[in-house]
Amino acid sequence: SIGTSFAAIVNIVLNYILIPRFGFIAAAYTTLFSYIVLLVIHNFVTRVLLKIHLYDDWCMYFVLILVAVLGYISVMLYKFVLIRYIIGVIFMVLFICYNKNFIKSKIKLRR
């Protein structure tokens, strides 16, 4: 909870400083930065202090980089709504195809 509180304080301070200067867009970037601070703190606590390895580091870093790249591409394609929706549908179809057995098992459990 200390790490979460610290990240929240970082977010509030950065918002206080940057929003009047750069506008509401600064709020998005300060929140992103605060979440990165929170990630680093939680990673430090689990890895160093508690000596717990909850996940594969390479997989986590790969997913983080992938999401960042896809987010950047999404921002670059902001004006091209149709292209963004087509890409979104393609990713959704790929996700469903990749996880179809898991999805089917969850649907069967609900019946």
N, C-alpha and C positions, 0 to 999 in steps of 0.2 A: 504494500500500500504506500510505502514511502516513495517508491519509484513512480507510481501513478500520480501521487500528489506533486512530486517534483516536475513531472512532465506537464501537468496541468498548470503549475505556476509558470513554467517556461512559456507555455502557450498564452497565458493571460498577459504576461509582461511583453512578449513579442507583439501581441495584438495591440496592446496599449501604445507601444512605440510606433509600429509600422502602419496600422490601419489609417490613422490621420494623415500620414504622409503619402501612402500608396493606394489607399482605397480598399474596397472589400476583397479584391484579389489577394491582398496580403494575408487576409484571414485564412485562405486556403493553404498558402505556402507555410504560414506559421503553424497551422494544424498538422500539416505533413511533417514539418521539422519536429514538432512535439511528439508525434507518433514514432518517428525514427529514434528520438531520445528514449522514449519508452521501450522500444525494441532493444536498444543497446543495454539499457539498465536491466531488463528482464533476462537478456542473454547473459549478462555478467553475473547476475544473482544465481541463475540456474547452473551455469557452467563453472564459475569460480568459487562462489560461496557454498552452494549446495552440492556441487560436483555431480549434477544430474545431466544426462545426455538424453533429452526428450525427443530429438529429431536429428535427421541427417543434415549437417551444416551445408553441404554442397547443394542438396536439394532445396533447402530454404533460400540460399543465396541465388540459386538459379531462378526460383519462382519470383523472388523480389526483383531481380533484373528484368525478367520477362514482363512482369506487371508494369514496371517503370517504362520499358520500351513500348508496350502496348498503349499505355497512357499517353506517352508522347505522340505516338502515331495518331491516336484518337484526337488529340488537341490539334494536330496538323490537318486532320480531315474534318475539322469542325464545320466548315462551310459546305462540305459535300455530304449532305444528309443521306442520300441514297447509298453512296459508297459505304458510309459508316454502318447503315443498317444491313447491307449485304454482308459485310465482314462480320457483324455481330451474329447474323443468322448462320453463317458458315461455322463460326466458333461454337455456337450452340449445337449445331448438328454434329460436329466433331466430338464435342463433350458427351452428347447423348450416345453416340456410337461407341465411344471409348468406355462408357460406364453403363451400357445397356443391361448387362447381367445384374449389376447392383440395383439399378432402377427397377428392373422386373421383380427382384426379390423384395424390394420395399413395397411395391404395389400389391404383391401377393399377400404380404403380411397384413395389409390394411383390410383385406376382404374377409 
